[in-house]
Amino acid sequence: MAYEDYVFANEATVPVYQAPTGGKVAANVFLGEWMKRLPCPEGQTSKRRIYVRYRGGKGWIEESKCQGERMLELYFLSVGQGDSILIQTPDDRRVLIDGGLGADAHQFIRNKYRLDKPDNFIDFDAVIATHSDDDHTGGLIRVLNDPKIAVRRFLHNGLFPGAFERSGARAVG
């Protein structure tokens, strides 16, 4: 799916430069990460680089290291004992599988989607608990209770009915 005015990094890490001529690297963006094309600042142009807004700032990126089509993003998060999996599809759907015991998965989501910004919110099509052990579900409570994260469906294997309701979380949709 193409998103007009947006480009996506097409290498594992792609430097974002402070100047159109290169030089000092302002940040690195990661494979699949989105950037919004911006008009060049007055008096600045580049034949090889485009001016973009990326998470946390603005800068210049090699046009050859971008593509117009969004990719499938898979994140395997080490959350202590076990893993959490975040899936973001090219058509902008998100699924979270398990959340670990602590705050690691929740903190990753807050950082990735810049939920520290006043106007940023994110929704998940599904949050899935594979089974009821705390090292899979403990961290999900933070995700479910975050007012900046909407969850359309909470899915589990049926071995802990009522867990969603007891969590005090709210469902959207």
Secondary structure as UniProt FT lines:
FT   TURN            4..5
FT   STRAND          6..9
FT   STRAND          13..19
FT   TURN            20..21
FT   STRAND          22..30
FT   TURN            31..32
FT   STRAND          34..37
FT   TURN            42..43
FT   STRAND          49..54
FT   TURN            55..56
FT   STRAND          57..62
FT   HELIX           63..65
FT   STRAND          66..67
FT   STRAND          73..78
FT   STRAND          83..88
FT   TURN            90..91
FT   STRAND          94..97
FT   HELIX           104..112
FT   TURN            113..116
FT   TURN            118..119
FT   STRAND          122..124
FT   STRAND          126..129
FT   HELIX           134..145
FT   TURN            147..148
FT   STRAND          149..151
FT   STRAND          154..156
FT   TURN            161..162
FT   HELIX           163..167
//
